[in-house]
Amino acid sequence: MKTLICDCNRTIPLDRPGLSQALAKTLGASAEGVGDIHSALCRREAPAFQRAAKTGEELLIACTQESRLFLELAEQTEGSPSLAERPIHFVNLRETGGWSRDGTAATPKLAALIAAAQLPPPEPVPTVSYRSSGRCLIVGAGARAEAAAALLADKLDITLLAESGELPQAHEREVMRGRLKRLTGWLGAFEASWESANPIDLDLCTRCNACIAACPEGAIDFGYQIDLARCKSHRDCVAACEAAGAIDFNRSARIDEGRFDLVLDLRQMPAFTMHQLPQGYFHVPDDARLTKAVLELREMVGEFEKPKFFRYEQRLCAHSRNQQIGCSACIDVCSAKAIRSDASLKGKTVGRGRASAGDLTAGIVVEPHLCVGCGACGTVCPTGAMSYGYPGPADLGQRVRTMLNAYAAAGGRDAVLLLHSQEEGADRINALGRAASAGRAHGLPARVLPLALWHSASVGLDVWLGAFAQGANQVWVLTGEAEAPEYLQALSEQMAQAQAIVRGLGYAGEHFRLITASSTNELDSALRVPAAQGVAQAATFAIQRDKRGTLELALAHLLEQMPRNSAITDAIVLPKAGALYGTLRVDSSKCTLCLSCVGACPSKALADNAEQPQLKFIEKNCVQCGLCETTCPEDAIQLEPRLLLADGGRERSRSRILNEAQPFHCVRCAKPFGTLLAIETMITRLAGHAAFQGAAAERLKMCADCRVIDMYSNPHEQRITDL
């Protein structure tokens, strides 16, 4: 790939020889062949771009401001391949690196950004389709609804649901009067129901105004509905409307329903309560936002696609087992309410997969049409059952490792990985760059490597710790001003987990930060903080699709690279909220070793012993989902978040006994079965039951075989039992 770099009229203080050498080193090419550096590539040096376009090589242009111009110029250049045959890529070096007071020291960063931009795009993912025919429901006060309808009527098929207010004299479109009772769905598939309870039927009303003139109480206005609190039952309006027959005081309230592709809601309170509203639904409580909504609505006719952002592997899910609820992290964090629980699912379709008939762990259902692609579900998922797919962890991890390796190879130190959304986050970084170019801000520091994501909540502990192990001195996440509170809480909890781990391993300083600065000046200050203590040698592993696998690789490297002056502890105590690692505390005075917890554990952290009554545990496998805790009939289990470090972390992979008990021996054949505590507990609980007296009570102390033999050796009792 040929790279063309422009210093934007020499406003970017490029170290041209240094950058060429850095690119040659990081991209594996000769310094002369890496690319050209220009000052006015979009103006007088445009012929250089055209010559490069004719070669047929893939092009990377280090300028995003004039991307439209370059694309148009490529299409107009004779001999240049079409953009479909040879796409042109762009990378922003100006606001993200050059426009900063650290611009002269930004060569390693620029090399890292260019190296990442040269990577191939991620593998395509499945898509989710929407189909809209333009059927639009407008809900609100009559006058505002009519005004909005007038702006949309030439493009959309409008239906008005006027909940209050006057209506125009002209009957230009379908208008209903009532209260919206229910609204569900998404773009192309909304279902609405509303209640009509007024004596005047707007379908029959001709708006002749005869009823208004006839009403002695003035209970009817130009909204063509009767104010029943003012009406004194003279019924003069009924006589005035005899020809149209639109007024009937005996008409009972009715519920009407309809299907719509789009909804414009002009009321103060939205129909949906979630933070991320469904696609195709626009809530516009004031006129200031109406123009933007109208412009978007006018374009929402046809077929639309978006990526299927998530991947779900039901076999890894720790949500439910045997209809007991455990982890619900993805449900709790989803601000679009696209994820729901169905713990009773068994052998039915789950998302896009299918559970087997004997699988009792099914229980998470994701509606892809409601998913907005935040990725927070994958960030909080302890097992990796839910993961982000656009791009996936492996593709993102390759980009992170490429940036860090290129930065280090070019001589960079103390790299900060700044994760931000590709829209709002990029806009804020660009604003900071512009302020720095005018001398009003410091700008993005030379050690801060920005990486755009679809959404800042889509990356979590596995990528953060993986990046730290691979040489990132710090990992920061820049969030938006109107971020969902669920996302902020989830990111804060996960960062607390990450920080507790690296601090417990002896790495000094603050390594993980959530940046919520609301102004350019605040952001400028937030980005200029001291470096922390990082790894002495960067890891070489690649981020895996398997979340737990990546975490294990990162933890192993961080243990190996622990600072020499660190005091080694047996375990790091982790915050309870959002914990992905931990142990279990079993109260042996309560535990009967019924082993219900073993059957409930989705991660094979718990196991029994076929030879004797024992409850065994492998701490590495525990995901702190809580299923064992909720399943235990004796309330004998408690979760304890921690990261075990004993024996260099190897103890985490070993099986250990959490509880064991003396076996109970059959009173007839002396064969061991069950545990002493379990049998004694059962006998105590059934002592007062009429069916377990005398010989029946003694039979509780027998193994299964002896119980049957004893029952059939007493024919009289057998007859009683049969009856």
CORBELMO-V456141 format. One record per residue. N is the residue number from 1. PSI is psi in whole degrees, -180 to 180 (999 if undefined). Layout:
# CORBELMO-V456141
n:N psi:PSI
n:N psi:PSI
This chain:
# CORBELMO-V456141
n:1 psi:129
n:2 psi:132
n:3 psi:126
n:4 psi:123
n:5 psi:139
n:6 psi:132
n:7 psi:15
n:8 psi:69
n:9 psi:37
n:10 psi:25
n:11 psi:-13
n:12 psi:116
n:13 psi:76
n:14 psi:137
n:15 psi:89
n:16 psi:-51
n:17 psi:-41
n:18 psi:-42
n:19 psi:-41
n:20 psi:-43
n:21 psi:-39
n:22 psi:-42
n:23 psi:-39
n:24 psi:-39
n:25 psi:-41
n:26 psi:-28
n:27 psi:-4
n:28 psi:36
n:29 psi:167
n:30 psi:151
n:31 psi:-33
n:32 psi:-28
n:33 psi:2
n:34 psi:-44
n:35 psi:178
n:36 psi:153
n:37 psi:126
n:38 psi:173
n:39 psi:-21
n:40 psi:56
n:41 psi:-28
n:42 psi:-1
n:43 psi:-107
n:44 psi:-21
n:45 psi:15
n:46 psi:-33
n:47 psi:-29
n:48 psi:-39
n:49 psi:-42
n:50 psi:-40
n:51 psi:-41
n:52 psi:-37
n:53 psi:-33
n:54 psi:-22
n:55 psi:-21
n:56 psi:-3
n:57 psi:154
n:58 psi:139
n:59 psi:139
n:60 psi:118
n:61 psi:123
n:62 psi:61
n:63 psi:123
n:64 psi:-20
n:65 psi:-41
n:66 psi:30
n:67 psi:-40
n:68 psi:-42
n:69 psi:-44
n:70 psi:-39
n:71 psi:-43
n:72 psi:-40
n:73 psi:-38
n:74 psi:-41
n:75 psi:-30
n:76 psi:-9
n:77 psi:119
n:78 psi:132
n:79 psi:-5
n:80 psi:135
n:81 psi:156
n:82 psi:159
n:83 psi:-27
n:84 psi:-36
n:85 psi:-37
n:86 psi:90
n:87 psi:154
n:88 psi:134
n:89 psi:156
n:90 psi:149
n:91 psi:140
n:92 psi:109
n:93 psi:-15
n:94 psi:-68
n:95 psi:-29
n:96 psi:-11
n:97 psi:-51
n:98 psi:-39
n:99 psi:79
n:100 psi:155
n:101 psi:-14
n:102 psi:13
n:103 psi:-38
n:104 psi:-19
n:105 psi:12
n:106 psi:7
n:107 psi:-47
n:108 psi:-38
n:109 psi:-46
n:110 psi:-40
n:111 psi:-39
n:112 psi:-43
n:113 psi:-41
n:114 psi:-41
n:115 psi:-42
n:116 psi:-37
n:117 psi:-21
n:118 psi:-6
n:119 psi:149
n:120 psi:155
n:121 psi:156
n:122 psi:159
n:123 psi:140
n:124 psi:152
n:125 psi:163
n:126 psi:159
n:127 psi:161
n:128 psi:131
n:129 psi:147
n:130 psi:147
n:131 psi:124
n:132 psi:127
n:133 psi:0
n:134 psi:14
n:135 psi:113
n:136 psi:128
n:137 psi:126
n:138 psi:124
n:139 psi:133
n:140 psi:-168
n:141 psi:147
n:142 psi:-50
n:143 psi:-46
n:144 psi:-40
n:145 psi:-41
n:146 psi:-40
n:147 psi:-41
n:148 psi:-40
n:149 psi:-38
n:150 psi:-29
n:151 psi:-15
n:152 psi:-14
n:153 psi:-28
n:154 psi:-13
n:155 psi:-31
n:156 psi:159
n:157 psi:104
n:158 psi:137
n:159 psi:130
n:160 psi:132
n:161 psi:98
n:162 psi:116
n:163 psi:-17
n:164 psi:176
n:165 psi:172
n:166 psi:158
n:167 psi:151
n:168 psi:161
n:169 psi:-42
n:170 psi:135
n:171 psi:78
n:172 psi:-22
n:173 psi:171
n:174 psi:123
n:175 psi:131
n:176 psi:155
n:177 psi:133
n:178 psi:-170
n:179 psi:128
n:180 psi:124
n:181 psi:-34
n:182 psi:139
n:183 psi:123
n:184 psi:166
n:185 psi:-160
n:186 psi:-177
n:187 psi:121
n:188 psi:-5
n:189 psi:45
n:190 psi:141
n:191 psi:125
n:192 psi:148
n:193 psi:143
n:194 psi:155
n:195 psi:130
n:196 psi:123
n:197 psi:13
n:198 psi:149
n:199 psi:-25
n:200 psi:125
n:201 psi:112
n:202 psi:-22
n:203 psi:-34
n:204 psi:-22
n:205 psi:131
n:206 psi:0
n:207 psi:42
n:208 psi:-15
n:209 psi:9
n:210 psi:-38
n:211 psi:-37
n:212 psi:-44
n:213 psi:-32
n:214 psi:-27
n:215 psi:118
n:216 psi:-21
n:217 psi:-6
n:218 psi:33
n:219 psi:-3
n:220 psi:131
n:221 psi:-165
n:222 psi:10
n:223 psi:-7
n:224 psi:44
n:225 psi:151
n:226 psi:128
n:227 psi:99
n:228 psi:-19
n:229 psi:-26
n:230 psi:-21
n:231 psi:131
n:232 psi:16
n:233 psi:32
n:234 psi:-31
n:235 psi:23
n:236 psi:-32
n:237 psi:-35
n:238 psi:-43
n:239 psi:-39
n:240 psi:-27
n:241 psi:20
n:242 psi:-38
n:243 psi:-42
n:244 psi:-31
n:245 psi:35
n:246 psi:-12
n:247 psi:125
n:248 psi:107
n:249 psi:-11
n:250 psi:-1
n:251 psi:126
n:252 psi:156
n:253 psi:143
n:254 psi:154
n:255 psi:121
n:256 psi:156
n:257 psi:156
n:258 psi:158
n:259 psi:137
n:260 psi:157
n:261 psi:-31
n:262 psi:153
n:263 psi:129
n:264 psi:111
n:265 psi:112
n:266 psi:5
n:267 psi:166
n:268 psi:-40
n:269 psi:128
n:270 psi:159
n:271 psi:-24
n:272 psi:144
n:273 psi:-13
n:274 psi:159
n:275 psi:-44
n:276 psi:107
n:277 psi:154
n:278 psi:148
n:279 psi:138
n:280 psi:-9
n:281 psi:126
n:282 psi:120
n:283 psi:116
n:284 psi:86
n:285 psi:-13
n:286 psi:162
n:287 psi:-18
n:288 psi:-31
n:289 psi:3
n:290 psi:-41
n:291 psi:-46
n:292 psi:-43
n:293 psi:-42
n:294 psi:-44
n:295 psi:-38
n:296 psi:-42
n:297 psi:-38
n:298 psi:-23
n:299 psi:4
n:300 psi:55
n:301 psi:129
n:302 psi:-157
n:303 psi:137
n:304 psi:151
n:305 psi:151
n:306 psi:161
n:307 psi:149
n:308 psi:100
n:309 psi:-26
n:310 psi:157
n:311 psi:137
n:312 psi:125
n:313 psi:103
n:314 psi:-32
n:315 psi:-23
n:316 psi:-8
n:317 psi:135
n:318 psi:26
n:319 psi:-47
n:320 psi:157
n:321 psi:131
n:322 psi:38
n:323 psi:20
n:324 psi:139
n:325 psi:133
n:326 psi:-106
n:327 psi:133
n:328 psi:28
n:329 psi:-43
n:330 psi:-36
n:331 psi:-44
n:332 psi:-34
n:333 psi:-17
n:334 psi:111
n:335 psi:-8
n:336 psi:-1
n:337 psi:40
n:338 psi:-9
n:339 psi:133
n:340 psi:165
n:341 psi:139
n:342 psi:77
n:343 psi:-12
n:344 psi:-3
n:345 psi:137
n:346 psi:113
n:347 psi:19
n:348 psi:170
n:349 psi:132
n:350 psi:111
n:351 psi:-122
n:352 psi:2
n:353 psi:-174
n:354 psi:129
n:355 psi:148
n:356 psi:161
n:357 psi:-28
n:358 psi:6
n:359 psi:119
n:360 psi:12
n:361 psi:-4
n:362 psi:152
n:363 psi:-7
n:364 psi:128
n:365 psi:128
n:366 psi:129
n:367 psi:104
n:368 psi:-24
n:369 psi:-23
n:370 psi:-22
n:371 psi:130
n:372 psi:2
n:373 psi:23
n:374 psi:-31
n:375 psi:4
n:376 psi:-28
n:377 psi:-41
n:378 psi:-31
n:379 psi:-39
n:380 psi:-13
n:381 psi:124
n:382 psi:-20
n:383 psi:-19
n:384 psi:8
n:385 psi:-38
n:386 psi:126
n:387 psi:160
n:388 psi:139
n:389 psi:6
n:390 psi:79
n:391 psi:170
n:392 psi:169
n:393 psi:-37
n:394 psi:-44
n:395 psi:-44
n:396 psi:-41
n:397 psi:-37
n:398 psi:-39
n:399 psi:-43
n:400 psi:-48
n:401 psi:-37
n:402 psi:-44
n:403 psi:-47
n:404 psi:-41
n:405 psi:-42
n:406 psi:-40
n:407 psi:-46
n:408 psi:-40
n:409 psi:-29
n:410 psi:6
n:411 psi:9
n:412 psi:151
n:413 psi:151
n:414 psi:52
n:415 psi:140
n:416 psi:127
n:417 psi:114
n:418 psi:107
n:419 psi:132
n:420 psi:161
n:421 psi:150
n:422 psi:-7
n:423 psi:-78
n:424 psi:-43
n:425 psi:-43
n:426 psi:-39
n:427 psi:-40
n:428 psi:-37
n:429 psi:-40
n:430 psi:-40
n:431 psi:-38
n:432 psi:-40
n:433 psi:-42
n:434 psi:-41
n:435 psi:-38
n:436 psi:-36
n:437 psi:-26
n:438 psi:8
n:439 psi:16
n:440 psi:-4
n:441 psi:165
n:442 psi:-40
n:443 psi:178
n:444 psi:121
n:445 psi:156
n:446 psi:-24
n:447 psi:-3
n:448 psi:119
n:449 psi:106
n:450 psi:141
n:451 psi:116
n:452 psi:137
n:453 psi:161
n:454 psi:-42
n:455 psi:141
n:456 psi:-18
n:457 psi:1
n:458 psi:-5
n:459 psi:137
n:460 psi:-151
n:461 psi:-38
n:462 psi:-45
n:463 psi:-39
n:464 psi:-53
n:465 psi:-34
n:466 psi:-43
n:467 psi:-40
n:468 psi:-43
n:469 psi:-29
n:470 psi:6
n:471 psi:-3
n:472 psi:123
n:473 psi:-37
n:474 psi:155
n:475 psi:121
n:476 psi:148
n:477 psi:122
n:478 psi:121
n:479 psi:165
n:480 psi:169
n:481 psi:-36
n:482 psi:38
n:483 psi:147
n:484 psi:135
n:485 psi:-30
n:486 psi:-39
n:487 psi:-45
n:488 psi:-41
n:489 psi:-44
n:490 psi:-45
n:491 psi:-41
n:492 psi:-43
n:493 psi:-43
n:494 psi:-36
n:495 psi:-35
n:496 psi:-38
n:497 psi:-49
n:498 psi:-44
n:499 psi:-39
n:500 psi:-37
n:501 psi:-52
n:502 psi:-34
n:503 psi:-40
n:504 psi:-26
n:505 psi:-1
n:506 psi:6
n:507 psi:117
n:508 psi:150
n:509 psi:180
n:510 psi:117
n:511 psi:-24
n:512 psi:129
n:513 psi:144
n:514 psi:115
n:515 psi:119
n:516 psi:25
n:517 psi:134
n:518 psi:-8
n:519 psi:164
n:520 psi:-41
n:521 psi:-41
n:522 psi:-42
n:523 psi:-42
n:524 psi:-43
n:525 psi:-39
n:526 psi:-25
n:527 psi:-8
n:528 psi:82
n:529 psi:160
n:530 psi:155
n:531 psi:158
n:532 psi:-179
n:533 psi:122
n:534 psi:-172
n:535 psi:146
n:536 psi:-34
n:537 psi:127
n:538 psi:144
n:539 psi:157
n:540 psi:0
n:541 psi:160
n:542 psi:145
n:543 psi:132
n:544 psi:161
n:545 psi:-31
n:546 psi:112
n:547 psi:-49
n:548 psi:-34
n:549 psi:-43
n:550 psi:-43
n:551 psi:-39
n:552 psi:-40
n:553 psi:-43
n:554 psi:-45
n:555 psi:-40
n:556 psi:-41
n:557 psi:-40
n:558 psi:-35
n:559 psi:-43
n:560 psi:-34
n:561 psi:14
n:562 psi:136
n:563 psi:143
n:564 psi:-31
n:565 psi:8
n:566 psi:138
n:567 psi:118
n:568 psi:125
n:569 psi:163
n:570 psi:-29
n:571 psi:148
n:572 psi:124
n:573 psi:129
n:574 psi:150
n:575 psi:146
n:576 psi:-40
n:577 psi:122
n:578 psi:14
n:579 psi:136
n:580 psi:-11
n:581 psi:153
n:582 psi:-178
n:583 psi:-176
n:584 psi:143
n:585 psi:123
n:586 psi:124
n:587 psi:103
n:588 psi:-22
n:589 psi:-20
n:590 psi:-35
n:591 psi:126
n:592 psi:5
n:593 psi:42
n:594 psi:-19
n:595 psi:22
n:596 psi:-35
n:597 psi:-34
n:598 psi:-43
n:599 psi:-25
n:600 psi:-24
n:601 psi:120
n:602 psi:-10
n:603 psi:10
n:604 psi:33
n:605 psi:-28
n:606 psi:144
n:607 psi:161
n:608 psi:-175
n:609 psi:119
n:610 psi:-19
n:611 psi:-30
n:612 psi:161
n:613 psi:103
n:614 psi:147
n:615 psi:116
n:616 psi:157
n:617 psi:134
n:618 psi:110
n:619 psi:-33
n:620 psi:-31
n:621 psi:-14
n:622 psi:130
n:623 psi:8
n:624 psi:38
n:625 psi:-25
n:626 psi:3
n:627 psi:-37
n:628 psi:-39
n:629 psi:-44
n:630 psi:-25
n:631 psi:-32
n:632 psi:118
n:633 psi:-14
n:634 psi:2
n:635 psi:46
n:636 psi:0
n:637 psi:137
n:638 psi:141
n:639 psi:146
n:640 psi:97
n:641 psi:132
n:642 psi:168
n:643 psi:112
n:644 psi:128
n:645 psi:-3
n:646 psi:140
n:647 psi:45
n:648 psi:24
n:649 psi:-7
n:650 psi:-23
n:651 psi:-27
n:652 psi:-29
n:653 psi:-6
n:654 psi:147
n:655 psi:133
n:656 psi:160
n:657 psi:123
n:658 psi:-32
n:659 psi:145
n:660 psi:159
n:661 psi:161
n:662 psi:130
n:663 psi:153
n:664 psi:136
n:665 psi:137
n:666 psi:131
n:667 psi:-9
n:668 psi:-47
n:669 psi:-5
n:670 psi:10
n:671 psi:137
n:672 psi:136
n:673 psi:141
n:674 psi:-165
n:675 psi:158
n:676 psi:-44
n:677 psi:-40
n:678 psi:-44
n:679 psi:-42
n:680 psi:-39
n:681 psi:-42
n:682 psi:-43
n:683 psi:-41
n:684 psi:-44
n:685 psi:-29
n:686 psi:6
n:687 psi:-35
n:688 psi:3
n:689 psi:132
n:690 psi:-29
n:691 psi:-7
n:692 psi:63
n:693 psi:155
n:694 psi:-126
n:695 psi:-32
n:696 psi:-36
n:697 psi:-39
n:698 psi:-31
n:699 psi:-25
n:700 psi:-20
n:701 psi:7
n:702 psi:155
n:703 psi:172
n:704 psi:-41
n:705 psi:-48
n:706 psi:-30
n:707 psi:-42
n:708 psi:-43
n:709 psi:-45
n:710 psi:-37
n:711 psi:-44
n:712 psi:-10
n:713 psi:-5
n:714 psi:84
n:715 psi:-38
n:716 psi:-45
n:717 psi:-32
n:718 psi:-40
n:719 psi:-39
n:720 psi:-42
n:721 psi:-42
n:722 psi:-40
n:723 psi:999
